[in-house]
Amino acid sequence: MKNRNVALTLAALLTLTFCTGCEKPDDYAVRVEEAQKDLQEPKRRYTPSSVCDLLEYYSPELVATAEIVSRGEPFITDDEHYVSFTPYEIKLTEVISGDAKPGDTLTLCGLYTISDGEVSTAAGAPVYHVGREYLLFLQSYPRSNLCGETGDAELDESLLYSSCASGYGVVQTKKYAPGGFYSEYKTKAALLEALRAEIDKLG
């Protein structure tokens, strides 16, 4: 009996060790991605053909890698200027271009929501998984521009960020698996080096 208990304890510890290294699924993000499968991309959406092309066309304010730290409650307005997004706290891990530094935390807007069980999203909107790290091309907006004024000047002038290059400007970097025009950069380091070179050229 004692040997059996020892064996069961060891098996439980091995299972725990194995699962600790596994990535937990983000059910919220998975549901949004499932809903997007049935949507068609807009026919006239601009498609960049290279990193240089993307930078020239979108002129991002901030280019950085960041970890998605946590997800907030979906924001949905009821007025005539309908706005909806899911806010995320992100922590910058490496800054390639822009007025920020590694370790800064920002609020990133996922352009989708789940409310009362209903998913609201658009084709091609990048979906963020808590715990993952991404390369992001970002633009900022004063919170009051998107959410209306609250009367708290500091809060109203705080910045919200979103991907200015849609899905083309979001690349997973912890488990780097490049697709499309990113395929020529076989490693994350090679991609970031190319980005720095292109940003330097553009001045």
N, C-alpha and C positions, 0 to 999 in steps of 0.2 A: 504493500500500500504506500509506504514511504517513497519507494522508487517511482511509483506512478505519479505521486504528487510533485516530486522533483521534476519529472519529465513534463508534466503539464505546466509547471511554473516556467520552465525553460522555453517551452513552445510559446507561451503567452508573451514572454520578454522578447523573443525573436520577432513575433508578429508586431509588437509595439515598435520595435526598432525599425522594422521594414516600413511601417506606415508613417513613421515620423518623417521619413525622407520623401514621402509622396506629396505631390501637390494637391491641396484640397480643392475640389471643384467649386467654382463660384456659380451657384444655381441661378442667380439673378442674370449674370452675363450670358449663361448658356440659354436661358429662356429668350433673351433678346436676339441672340444669334439664330435660334430656331425660327423666330418670327420673321427675320430678315430673309430667310431662304425662299419665301414665297413672294418676295418683292422684286420688281424689275428696276435695274439701274436707269436713271434718266439718260435718254439717248444723246443729249448734247453736253454731257459732263466732260470737262476738260481732263485729259489723261496725260500726265507728264511722261516723258520718254527716258529721262535720266535724272540723276541727282541735281545736276546743274540746271536742267529744265525746271525741276520742281522749285528750286531756290529762287530762280529768276521770276517765275510766274507768281508764286505765292508770297514772296518777301516775308518770311516768318520773323516775328519779333524775337522769338526765343527758340533755339534748337538745343535740346538736352535729352539725356536719358533720365528716366525717373521711375521710381517704384510706386505702384498704386498701394497706398497704405490702408485706406478705408473708404467705404462708400457711405454717403449721407442719404437723407430722405429725399425722394423725388420732389422737385419744385414744379408746380403747375399753377399758372394764373387762370383766373376765371373771366378776365376782362376781354375787350375786343382785340387787344394785341396779344394773342395767345402765345405763351412761352412755356416750354416744358423742357426740363433736363434733369439728369441725375448728377449730383455733385460728388466729386472724389477728392480726398486729401492725397496729394502726391508729394514725394520727397525726391528732390533732384539728386542724382548720383554723379552725373558728369555734365558740365555745361560746355557746349561747342560754340555757341554764339548767343549773345544777349546779355542783358543787365540782371544777372542772377549769379548765384554761386552754389556749389555742391552743398547739400544739407538744407537748403531753403525748402520750405513747404509751401505749396500753392494749392488753389482750388481749381480742379479741372472739371469741365462740363462734359458729361456723356450725353449726346443728343438723342436721348431715348428715356422712357420712363415705364415703370410697371405700377399701375394704380388700380385698386379693386380687381386685381387679377388680369387686367387688360394691359397688353404690351403696346406702347406707342413708339414707333421707330421709323426710320427711313432707310431705303436701300443704300448700302455703302457707308453708312455712319459707323465709324470705328467703335468697337465695343471693348471695354476695359475690364480685366479680371483682377480682383484684389489679390495682391501678393506677387503679381508679375511685374517685370520691368520692361519699359518700352523706350524706343527712340521717338521723340515727339517734336513736331513742328508747330509752334503755338503762336496764337495772337491773344492779346488781353483786352478786356472790356471792364469799365467801372461797373460794379455790381448794380448800381442804380439804373444803368442803361438797359439792363436785361430784366431786372426784377422790380423796378420802381423804387421810389425813395421811401426810406423808413423813418426819416427824421434824425437818424444817427449818422452824422457826417462822416465819421471814421469808417463805419460799416459801408455806407453808400459809395465811398470812394475806393474801397478795397477792390481788388481785381479778381475777375473770373477769367479762366483761360479755356480755349478750345482749339482743337486741331484745325489749322487753317487749310491744310492740304487733304482734308477728308481722310478716307482710309489709306490713301497713298502715303500719308505722312505719319503712319503709326507702324512701327516695326518692333516686334518682340526681340529683346536683346539678351535676356538671361539664357534662353534656349534659342539661340540665333538660327533661324532657318529661312534664309532670304528667298524671295520670289520676285518675279517680274524683273524690272531693271536693276533691282538690288542684287540679283544673282551673280553679277560680276565681282562682287565683294564677298569673298569666301568666309571671312571672319568679321566679327563685330569691330575689331581694331582697324581692319582695312577700310571698312565703311566710314568709321569716325574720322580716320585720317583723310579720306577722300572728301568728306564734308568740310573739314577745316581748310583744305586746299582750295575748294570751290568758293567757300565764303571769303577767303583771303583775296581771291581773284576778283570777286564781285565788289570788294571794298566795303 
